[in-house]
Every structure is written in structure tokens, then in C-alpha cells.
Amino acid sequence: MPKKEKILKVPLRISMTVILLGMLLKILEWPYAIPIVLFGFANTGILYFFRFWNKSDRKFLDIVKLVLVLSWTTNGILRILDFQHTLFLQIIVGISFMTWFIMEGTAYFLDEDRKAKNQKIQVMWNFAMVVGALAIIAGSLLNVMNWKFAIPLLVLGITIIAAYILKDLFSAGKIENKDRNNEEYQL
């Protein structure tokens, strides 16, 4: 059975990047950060709902992912608008995330054959993702300790993560399924 191509992949990645950049602008206290974050959360929830609705065969895991995304985006919107008592939504996000992680977990990040891809460019992007995540964590912790370079470190981390999310949009060609690390090209 051929695997059906996921719809709205690019718009969802763009809306996730809008959320990240909006959060960055909120940290930097820019005036239009809240509308940008609200737009990103609302856009993500709506797009993922349409993506779910388009599926012909919905499985339990698809419903879990829908609950995860919709409760996360609703919680994000309510938290940005400073509503109180969003604990219920956070519990739903936690339970649905644990359910997703137990059922699919790290296999989500592997290719269709459930084998990790080891091409050099993918290893470099994965390394950049780890560096970005560590920069966000370090920047957040150092900001609590009032280190003067914490915000630039946090900005760097969020920028790297945003680039990682959008990397497929900017890549010149699609990576081939076959691993060609050790092949020579003949002229």
C-alpha cells in the first residue's frame, strides 16, 4: 500500500516557525509579539485540524496527535491572553504527549523504513538542532542568573531551531532514499 503524502506540511512548518519567532519577539519585548504568537497558534491548530480531517483512515494515534495539537494550541492562545486556570489543558497536553511517545515515540523521527538516515547533511542538521536546543536551555538558565549575554544566546538557539524546522523549504534538492556517502562519481 503506497504511503499517502501528508498535506499542509509546509504551512504547518511555517506556522511553527511563526510561533517560535513570536516567542522570541516576546522575550525581546517587541510590541507586536502577542498578535504574531496568537496567529501562529491559531494557524497551527486550524491547519492540523484540516490535515486530520483530510485523512481517510483515522487511527487511534491520529486522534491522539489531534488532541495533542489542539490542546497545545488552545493552551498557548489562552496563556498568551493571560487567562487563568489553564492547568486542565496542560494536563491534557501531558497525557496525550505521553500516549504519543509510548505508542510512536522516536520512530516518528525515522524514515518510512524505520531506519535512521546517516547522510552527512542530516548529521550536520541534527547537530545544529542539538546545539540550538542547548543554546535555548543555556540562554534561559543564564537569563535567570542575569548574565548579560543570555538573550543573544537564546536568540541564537531559537534562530537555529527555526532554521531546522524550515530546512526542507530551502534545500536545493530532495535527499535521495539511498545512502550515497561512500560512492564515487564517475565523469
C-alpha positions in Angstrom: 0.0 0.0 0.0 1.6 3.3 -1.1 2.1 5.8 1.7 -0.1 8.9 1.2 1.7 12.2 1.1 0.9 14.4 4.1 -0.9 17.6 3.3 -0.2 21.1 4.7 3.3 20.1 5.6 4.9 23.4 4.6 2.2 25.7 6.0 2.4 23.8 9.3 6.2 24.3 9.4 5.8 27.9 8.7 3.3 28.4 11.4 5.5 26.6 13.9 8.3 29.0 12.9 6.0 31.9 13.4 5.3 30.7 16.9 9.0 30.4 17.7 9.8 33.8 16.2 6.8 35.3 18.0 8.1 33.9 21.3 11.5 35.3 20.5 9.9 38.7 19.9 8.0 38.4 23.2 11.2 37.7 25.0 12.8 40.8 23.4 9.7 42.8 24.4 8.8 43.9 20.9 5.3 45.5 20.6 3.6 43.1 18.0 4.8 39.9 19.6 1.5 38.8 21.0 -0.5 39.0 17.8 2.2 37.1 16.0 2.2 34.3 18.5 -1.6 34.2 18.5 -1.6 34.0 14.7 0.9 31.2 14.8 -1.0 29.1 17.4 -4.4 29.7 15.7 -2.9 28.8 12.3 -1.3 25.7 13.6 -4.5 24.4 15.2 -6.6 25.1 12.2 -4.2 23.7 9.7 -3.7 20.5 11.7 -7.4 20.1 12.1 -7.8 20.2 8.3 -4.9 17.8 7.9 -6.6 15.4 10.3 -10.0 15.9 8.5 -8.4 15.0 5.1 -7.2 11.6 6.3 -9.3 8.8 5.0 -8.4 6.2 7.6 -8.0 7.6 11.1 -6.3 5.5 13.7 -6.1 6.0 17.4 -2.7 7.5 17.1 -4.0 10.1 14.7 -6.7 11.1 17.3 -4.0 11.3 20.0 -2.0 13.7 17.8 -5.0 15.8 17.1 -5.8 16.1 20.8 -2.2 16.9 21.5 -2.0 19.7 18.9 -5.4 21.2 19.6 -5.0 21.2 23.3 -1.4 22.6 23.0 -2.5 25.4 20.6 -5.6 26.3 22.7 -3.4 26.3 25.9 -0.9 28.6 24.0 -3.6 31.0 23.0 -5.1 31.2 26.4 -1.7 31.6 28.1 -0.8 34.4 25.7 -4.1 36.1 26.5 -3.3 35.8 30.3 -6.3 33.5 31.1 -6.0 31.8 34.4 -6.7 28.1 35.2 -5.2 26.5 32.1 -3.9 23.6 34.1 -6.6 21.3 32.7 -5.3 21.9 29.1 -1.7 21.4 30.3 -2.7 18.0 31.8 -4.3 17.0 28.5 -1.2 18.0 26.6 1.0 16.0 29.0 -1.2 12.9 28.9 -1.6 13.0 25.1 2.2 13.6 24.7 3.0 10.6 26.9 0.5 8.5 25.0 2.0 9.5 21.7 5.6 9.0 22.9 4.7 5.5 24.2 2.9 4.5 21.0 5.2 6.1 18.4 8.0 8.0 20.1 11.3 8.2 18.5 10.1 6.1 15.5 8.4 9.3 14.3 11.8 10.8 13.6 13.0 7.9 11.5 12.2 7.4 7.8 9.5 5.2 6.3 11.6 2.0 6.6 12.2 2.8 10.3 16.0 3.1 9.6 17.8 6.2 10.6 19.3 8.2 7.8 23.0 8.9 8.2 23.9 11.3 5.4 26.4 14.0 6.2 24.0 16.8 5.7 21.4 15.2 8.0 24.0 14.6 10.7 25.0 18.3 10.5 21.4 19.4 10.7 20.8 17.1 13.7 23.9 18.5 15.3 22.6 22.0 14.7 19.3 21.0 16.3 21.1 19.8 19.4 23.2 23.0 19.5 20.1 25.1 19.1 18.3 23.2 21.9 21.3 23.5 24.2 21.6 27.3 23.4 17.9 27.8 24.3 18.3 25.9 27.6 21.6 27.6 28.5 20.2 31.0 27.5 17.1 30.5 29.6 19.1 29.4 32.6 21.7 32.2 32.3 18.9 34.7 31.8 17.6 33.8 35.3 21.1 34.4 36.6 21.1 37.8 34.8 24.1 37.0 32.6 24.4 39.8 30.0 24.9 37.5 27.0 21.9 35.2 27.9 19.4 36.9 25.5 21.8 36.7 22.4 22.4 33.0 23.2 18.6 32.4 23.5 18.1 34.3 20.2 20.8 32.2 18.5 19.2 29.0 19.8 15.7 29.9 18.6 17.1 31.0 15.2 18.8 27.7 14.8 15.7 25.7 15.7 13.6 27.9 13.3 16.1 27.2 10.5 15.9 23.5 11.3 12.1 23.5 11.0 12.3 25.3 7.7 15.4 23.4 6.3 13.4 21.4 3.7 12.0 24.6 2.2 15.5 25.9 1.5 17.2 22.7 0.4 18.0 22.7 -3.3 17.2 19.1 -4.0 15.5 16.3 -2.1 17.7 13.9 -0.3 17.7 10.5 -2.1 16.5 7.4 -0.3 19.7 5.6 -1.0 22.7 6.4 1.2 25.5 7.6 -1.1 28.2 8.5 1.4 30.8 6.2 0.1 30.2 6.3 -3.6 32.4 7.9 -6.2 31.1 9.9 -9.1 32.5 9.0 -12.5 32.9 11.6 -15.2 
